[in-house]
């Protein structure tokens, strides 16, 4: 009888949000300090996702998709620094945009190189120098910023609809946020 009621409650219970990274394993860290740098723990599937996302960002930055949607997705990567001075803003973008673009593409190249290096795929653990970890932060944060723009995530937002049509994108956004949080935590120790 009790088993029947439990099964009935499970069938009628509202859908719970899917698990977020770190829910299942309390205290799990994707990145932690080590004597010779920082240890990055990504399984093959996670590595594949991160590399694919970085490749997609590289394509956006390279202008492979020249559309209004692609341009608007990149807006957080090239923020307006002179909002009340259009001429000053145009000059800033003229002087700095190529350098910012080159820096972002170089970071993507370093991170994808580390994650796809010979032997890297056979182990879930990669040791990064501090410089490589900072580059990882820059590249992954670039993806997160673009995805946040596409999802219209704001600083005030605390919860997302994890059951709607964009649920997979919100999960990726949460995963990238968790990776970045783990990196920042490791750097601060």
URWO-V397226 format. One record per residue. N is the residue number from 0. PHI is phi in whole degrees, 0 to 359 (NA if undefined). NEAR is the number of other ideal C-beta (glycine too) atoms within 8 Angstrom. D_LAST is the distance of its C-alpha to the last C-alpha in whole Angstrom. Layout:
BEGIN
N|PHI|NEAR|D_LAST, N|PHI|NEAR|D_LAST
END
This chain:
BEGIN
0|NA|4|53, 1|298|5|49, 2|295|6|48, 3|296|7|50, 4|293|8|49, 5|297|8|45, 6|298|8|46, 7|295|8|48, 8|298|8|45, 9|296|7|43, 10|290|6|45, 11|266|5|46, 12|292|7|42, 13|294|3|40, 14|297|5|38, 15|272|5|34, 16|295|7|32, 17|296|7|30, 18|296|6|27, 19|258|10|24, 20|305|9|21, 21|90|8|19, 22|298|6|22, 23|285|5|24, 24|241|6|21, 25|298|4|19, 26|83|4|15, 27|294|7|16, 28|241|9|13, 29|286|11|14, 30|224|14|11, 31|216|9|9, 32|292|6|7, 33|221|8|10, 34|303|2|12, 35|251|4|14, 36|141|10|12, 37|223|16|11, 38|262|12|13, 39|253|12|15, 40|249|10|17, 41|226|10|20, 42|289|7|24, 43|301|7|27, 44|294|6|28, 45|296|9|24, 46|300|13|24, 47|299|8|28, 48|296|10|27, 49|298|13|24, 50|296|11|27, 51|298|8|30, 52|296|11|28, 53|294|14|27, 54|297|10|31, 55|295|9|32, 56|295|14|30, 57|302|11|31, 58|297|9|35, 59|297|13|34, 60|293|12|33, 61|283|7|36, 62|80|7|38, 63|296|6|40, 64|240|8|40, 65|270|6|42, 66|212|6|42, 67|296|5|42, 68|296|7|40, 69|295|11|37, 70|297|9|37, 71|290|8|36, 72|294|10|34, 73|269|12|32, 74|302|9|32, 75|285|9|29, 76|280|11|28, 77|231|8|30, 78|293|6|30, 79|284|5|33, 80|256|6|32, 81|234|9|36, 82|295|6|37, 83|256|3|40, 84|223|7|41, 85|303|6|42, 86|292|6|43, 87|297|8|40, 88|294|12|38, 89|299|8|40, 90|294|8|40, 91|300|10|36, 92|297|9|36, 93|297|7|39, 94|280|7|36, 95|253|8|33, 96|302|9|33, 97|298|6|34, 98|293|8|31, 99|298|10|29, 100|298|9|31, 101|298|8|30, 102|297|9|26, 103|293|14|26, 104|293|11|28, 105|297|8|27, 106|297|12|23, 107|300|15|25, 108|298|9|27, 109|296|11|24, 110|293|15|22, 111|295|11|25, 112|298|8|26, 113|293|12|23, 114|285|12|24, 115|246|9|27, 116|300|7|27, 117|307|3|30, 118|87|6|28, 119|294|11|25, 120|289|7|27, 121|275|4|28, 122|230|7|25, 123|281|6|22, 124|240|7|19, 125|232|10|19, 126|264|9|16, 127|245|13|15, 128|284|7|15, 129|298|9|12, 130|298|6|16, 131|295|13|17, 132|293|16|14, 133|296|9|14, 134|293|11|18, 135|302|13|17, 136|303|11|16, 137|297|11|19, 138|292|15|21, 139|293|15|20, 140|294|10|20, 141|300|13|24, 142|298|13|25, 143|298|12|24, 144|297|10|25, 145|295|14|28, 146|296|13|28, 147|298|11|28, 148|294|13|31, 149|298|8|33, 150|277|11|32, 151|59|6|32, 152|281|9|29, 153|245|5|28, 154|295|3|26, 155|280|4|28, 156|286|7|28, 157|249|3|27, 158|219|3|28, 159|241|9|30, 160|283|7|33, 161|266|9|32, 162|240|6|36, 163|277|6|38, 164|298|3|38, 165|264|8|35, 166|306|11|33, 167|299|6|32, 168|293|10|31, 169|295|12|29, 170|295|11|27, 171|297|11|26, 172|301|14|25, 173|296|11|23, 174|297|12|21, 175|298|14|20, 176|299|9|19, 177|296|12|17, 178|300|13|16, 179|296|12|15, 180|299|8|13, 181|297|12|11, 182|293|15|10, 183|296|9|9, 184|299|10|7, 185|296|13|6, 186|292|10|6, 187|277|5|4, 188|265|5|0
END
